[in-house]
Amino acid sequence: MYVSRHIYLLGTALVNLALGLYFQLRPALWMRTLRWIGSLLILVSPILLLVAFLHEPPLGLAVRGWHSYVGMIGMFVGVMAHLLASFGAAN
């Protein structure tokens, strides 16, 4: 179980690294707001996934707690927020 849970942590680390390399503030308020919300979700998700990594393996293969779900959904929504904020940006 520890082996499967570490992939979530690796994924969030890579997304955070990539986000840190490209992040730019946009002039439009809605773009800035959406990116800040997305960044916050992306920064919180590794914490939840670390808790899941430490807490869920003793529960067995069939059990996945709320930490994993919220962490992965937060990561997805954060990345989608960045994607939406990049539409309309003239680079």
VENLIN-V628766 format. One record per backbone hydrogen bond with DSSP energy under -0.5 kcal/mol. NH is the residue of the N-H (numbers start at 1). CO is the residue of the C=O. If there is no record, write none. Layout:
NH_CO ; NH_CO
This chain:
5_1 ; 6_2 ; 7_4 ; 8_5 ; 9_5 ; 10_6 ; 11_7 ; 12_8 ; 13_9 ; 14_10 ; 15_11 ; 16_12 ; 17_13 ; 18_14 ; 19_15 ; 20_16 ; 21_17 ; 22_18 ; 23_19 ; 32_28 ; 33_29 ; 34_30 ; 35_31 ; 36_32 ; 37_33 ; 38_34 ; 39_35 ; 40_36 ; 41_37 ; 42_38 ; 43_39 ; 44_40 ; 45_41 ; 46_42 ; 47_44 ; 48_44 ; 49_45 ; 50_46 ; 51_47 ; 52_48 ; 53_49 ; 54_50 ; 55_51 ; 56_52 ; 59_56 ; 60_57 ; 69_65 ; 70_66 ; 71_67 ; 72_68 ; 73_69 ; 74_70 ; 75_71 ; 76_72 ; 77_73 ; 78_74 ; 79_75 ; 80_76 ; 81_77 ; 82_78 ; 83_79 ; 84_80 ; 85_81 ; 86_82 ; 87_83 ; 87_84 ; 89_86 ; 90_88 ; 91_89
